[in-house]
Amino acid sequence: MTNRAAVIIAFLVLPVALLGATGQPDLSIPEVGEDRVICFALYTVHQNVLKLTAQLYPLPATDEHAVRLEIQERHGWREVARAEVVEPGWTATFRVEPWDPSKTVKYRVLHGALARYEGTIQKDPVDKETITVAAFTGNSIHPSHGGDLPKMDIVENIKKNRPDLLFFSGDQVYDHTRHYAAWLKFGRDFGDVIRDTPTVCIPDDHDVGQPNLWGAGGKQSFVEAGHGGGYYRRVEYVNEVQRAQTSHLPDPYDPTPIERGITVYYTALTWGGISFAIIEDRKWKSGPSGLVPQIGPRPDHITDPNYDPKSVDVPGAQLLGERQLQFLRKWAADWDGADMKAVLSQTVFCGGAHLHGKRDNRVVADLDSNGWPQTGRNQALAEIRKGFAFMIGGDQHLGSVIHHGIDEWNDAGYSFCVPSIANLYLRWWAPLEPGKNRGPGMPDYTGEFRDGLGNKITVWAVANPDPEENGDALTTRAAGFGVVRFNKKARTITMECWPRNVDIAKRDARQYEGWPLTIAQEHNYGRKAAAWLPILEVAGRKNPVVQVVDEASGETVYTLRISDSSYRPKVFNKGLYTVRVGEDADQKEFKHVPSESLEHPTHISVKF
């Protein structure tokens, strides 16, 4: 027996508890030759830094535990970095700085004398008018979830769509004890597009081995369900998952680990003129058990329609945590290299479903959603809207477009929850009453609602499962993926929601009902103006950044890169404001600017 075969067999000798109903492992790690030990690689480029993580198959102890990164230049290949393989998890992360983002570069990762994995580092598409993001969630291969459903239809559609960025929002892995084996399978399924496309990948609850996750700052959970908050799996397991899925992301905003040494990855990525905030919804979120009264069969599901939503919005309950709120506050005001902004999260900031698992299981409120705790939800939305940021998430197994409200309907931003790649735990948006203020011809399930936690939401589109949901797993269960197109010239955002088994290149290809849907960038701060500031007339700078500060509170109201030389800021209280135009040292500041009515504008000349 070779050393390599012995390593593979060691990974396959699993406890009976980890075996499927047939007595065979649900996952296996294939034995590969020395020339194929590199399974796949993920990368991002941000602010002249390339980060790339190579994922390897198990290496025998006698093999070299280092990999090399080379790029192709005019006269051949040149080594630019080396990285050690980290166990557990068999990953190697390269950091190359400075990196020239203006060029498309062929790369290859090498191990030993034979193994070679090739791909392309794309140039920053900053000159493109429209930046396209393809977004995914819920990659279950569990037998009870339909088994290992094919992925080729998605991969082929990605190739046809040629997105500028891939976003996997969570649950890339559903096996709760063998992330490594399932992650290799994920790489074999999607590696052909990931190798050539910048990719954001963030783990969710199933990735770290839990059916639900309330991270509670990293404390230990002693039950797998985790309702009391914390992580159930060993710290080493959680960190291995995060290293595999996120070590190629830009450096964390604040890398300080949380309790027990669990690492963090929340960060920002600017690509193609779009600034993305990448957040960790679950890491600081409080667990409901012991914190709020249980009003249903389990701590996170409220089933009493007469309960008071305020009773669960208790003091001390957290959602994103203060560290991430501070990050979002700074990020919303930083427009370096950005024309538009978006937040990438594991899920969206509301309860977006009524029926869970089956049609007769109505859940009034789901505390696993980002609609709870309500105060934390509103704090997050308040920071996000200051950058007019659009939101993309997953987890809910149900495609939706929702306009969020804090104090009033529609006063915050829009979110797009993409459908699951394999949608096996079904959910439905099934309100008992029609929505209010629906658009002409829109279905009854759209319009203005309060979710089960009392949050104000306006539903624009939902991809509910087919009534014959027990049919083919790909075509009747509302599985699919999302596409978001950011038009930087028009400052619009177009959402597409595609079913599985559809060729998007065909003329008759149809999306789910309600899509495509286009909104304006400024709709992501939909709050109605109480007054206005003078019209800014800018000369000498194209598309400058405008920041508005309320002098009464000292708070930044919002920051926005405008798309013209003329702009009239809206404000939400009458009073005096500081207005800043431009960036960094090249900035003009105007203090004590009084608000005024819409009908009688004055002007401020801003000359650079």
Protein Blocks (a to p, Z undefined) as FASTA:
>chain_A
ZZklmmmmmmmmccfklpcfkopafbdcddddfklmpfbdcdddeehiacdddddddddf
kbccbdcdddddfkbccdfbdcddddehiaacdddddddfkbccdddddehjlbccdddd
dddfklpmbdcddddehiafbfknopaadfklmmmmmmmnopabdcdfbjkbfbfklmml
mmmmmmmmmmmmmmmgccdddddfklnopabdcfknopacfbfklmngpafbdfklmmmm
mmmmmmmpccdfblcdcehhiacfbdcddeehiacddddfklmpccfehpaccfbfbfkl
cfbfkbcfklmmcghiackopmlmmmmmmmmmmcghiabdcdddfbdcddfbfbghiakl
ccfbackbmkbcfklmmmmmmmmmmnopacddehkopacdddddfkbghiaccddddddf
bafbccddddfbdcehiaehiafkgcjdddfkopacddfbdcdddfklmlcfklmnopac
ddddddfklopacdddddehiafkbmklccdehiacdddfklmmmcccfbdcdddddehi
ahiadddddfknopafbdcddfbfbdcdddfbecdddddedehjlccddehiacddfklc
cdddddZZ
